[in-house]
Amino acid sequence: MTKLQFRVLYREFLCSMVDLELLSAQGDMSKLLGQFAALLVFISSVQGLGALLFDGRRMSPPALLMFFWRQEHSLIATTMLVVGLFAVLSWDSTFPNRRDVLVLAPLPIRARTLFLAKVAALATALSLTVVALNICTGVTWPFLLVPLETAAFWT
C-alpha cells in the first residue's frame, strides 16, 4: 500500500512542480513546461551544431586549448543558469503547502511518504531539466573534443 501511495503522490507532485501563481494567471501549465523543454533542447541543438561545424585542424594547440576551455565553461555556465532558474520556479515545492496539508492530512499517509514523494518529484524534474539542456551537446562535443585534444597534445 505504501508503494502505491508513493507512486500516486509522486505523480501528483511531479505534475504540479512549478509554482503556478509565480508564472501566469492564464494558460496551460503543460504547454508552458513543453515550451520550456523545447527551448532547452533548442539551446542544446545550437551548441551541438556548433560542435559539428567546428574544424580545429588549422588552430595552434594553445588557441585550441583556450577554445575548448571557453566552450566547456559555456556549457557549465548554461547548466548552472538553467538549474538556478528551475530552483527559483520550484522554490516552494519541496515542503507541503497549504493545499497539500488540507487535502492530504486526513488521508492515512505517513508524513515520511509524503516528503519522500515530494523530494523524488523535485529530483526527477531537475534531472529532466539538465538532460533536456545537455541532450545534443552531450552527444556531439565529446566526439569532437577527444580526438582534437589528444592530437593537439601529442604533436
C-alpha positions, 0 to 999 in steps of 0.5 A, a space after each residue: 500500500 505504501 508503494 502505491 501511495 508513493 507512486 500516486 503522490 509522486 505523480 501528483 507532485 511531479 505534475 504540479 512542480 512549478 509554482 503556478 501563481 509565480 508564472 501566469 494567471 492564464 494558460 496551460 501549465 503543460 504547454 508552458 513546461 513543453 515550451 520550456 523543454 523545447 527551448 532547452 533542447 533548442 539551446 542544446 541543438 545550437 551548441 551541438 551544431 556548433 560542435 559539428 561545424 567546428 574544424 580545429 585542424 588549422 588552430 595552434 594547440 594553445 588557441 585550441 586549448 583556450 577554445 575548448 576551455 571557453 566552450 566547456 565553461 559555456 556549457 557549465 555556465 548554461 547548466 548552472 543558469 538553467 538549474 538556478 532558474 528551475 530552483 527559483 520556479 520550484 522554490 516552494 515545492 519541496 515542503 507541503 503547502 497549504 493545499 497539500 496539508 488540507 487535502 492530504 492530512 486526513 488521508 492515512 499517509 505517513 508524513 515520511 511518504 509524503 516528503 519522500 514523494 515530494 523530494 523524488 518529484 523535485 529530483 526527477 524534474 531537475 534531472 529532466 531539466 539538465 538532460 533536456 539542456 545537455 541532450 545534443 551537446 552531450 552527444 556531439 562535443 565529446 566526439 569532437 573534443 577527444 580526438 582534437 585534444 589528444 592530437 593537439 597534445 601529442 604533436 
